[in-house]
């Protein structure tokens, strides 16, 4: 997938950015906090496979590598004021021959339904 998707996008309230290697610690905590939420709504989400902080490091490394290769884009969404994680966006190729893409998102369980994401 050839793309010019920027690694950071800022709005008046949010920062959307690619994941970084230093994100594993908070991503681990996020995955634990959202486990039941994801089990119900998105059981195949990569965060569901995280059991340890080392698993989180591997997942973040996968996200970083996929971004560099331009094959998949996992994007963290953060509140601009506090840099608190509120959501994740996924963009990936479904069929490169068409081309066809899949786009998905999850909202952090503590932010679901709040106007911060609107």
N, C-alpha and C positions, 0 to 999 in steps of 0.2 A: 504494500500500500504506500503510495507516494503522497505525502501530504506536507503542507506548510503550517499545520496546527501549531500555534505558539505554546510554549511551555508554561506561560503565566498569562492569565486574563484577569483584569480587575474591573469590578463594577463599583457603584457607590457603596454597596454593603458587603460584597463578597470578593474573595480571591479564589480563583480556580487555577490549580497548578498541577503539574506532573509530580509524582512522588519522588522523594529523594532518599538516599541511603540512610540518613539519620532519622527517618520516620518510623522505624520499626517499633520503638518502645511505645509510642502513643497508639500506633496501629494495632499492636497487641492488645492494649487496654480497650480500644474501640471494638475489636472483634469479640472480646469477652462480654462487653456490655450489650452488644447487639446480637448475641448468639440466638436467643429465643426468637427475637424479631426476624432475623434472617431465616431461621429454620422454617418459619411460617410462610414467609413471602418470597424468599430467594435461597433455597437450600443449596444451590450449586455455586453460590458466591465464593470466591477464593478465601474470604475471611472465615468461612466455615471450617476450613482445614487447619486453622491456626490453633494450636494447643499450647505452644510455648513461645517465648520471645524469639528463640532461634527460628521457629517456623515463620514468625512475622518478618524476620530479616530475610529469609529466603523468598517470601512472597513479595516484599518490597523490591528485592533484587530482580525478581522476575518482571515486575511492573516497569522498573527502570530500564531493563534490557529490552523489553518489548517496545517501549517508547523510542529508544535509540534506534532499533531496527525498523520502526514505523509500521509494525504489524498489528499492534493493539495499543489503545490509549486508555489508561486508567488515570482519572483526574480527581484529585481531592478538592473538595469545596470547603472553604473556611470563612468564618465571619471576619470581616476586615478589622473591626475594632479589637477583638480578643484573640484572633487567629485560632479560634476553636473549630474543630472539625464538625461539619454539619451534614455532609453528603459525599457520595462518590458517583462519578459518571464514568461509563464505559463506552468506548467506541471501538468496534472491531469489524474486520472483514468477514462477511458470511459467504460471499461468492465473488472472487476477484474477476471472474470472466464477465460478469454483468456490468459493472461492479455493483455489489450489494453489501450494505453495511448494517450491523446491528448496533443499536444505541440503547443503553439501559442506565438506570440509576438506583441508588438506595439513599434513603434519608436516615441519618442517625436516629435511633429510637427516641432520644431526648429532644429531637428537633422536628420530628415528623408532624406535619399538619400546621406548623407555625409559619407565619407570614415571612419569616427570614428567608425562606426558600422560594418565595413567589417573585 
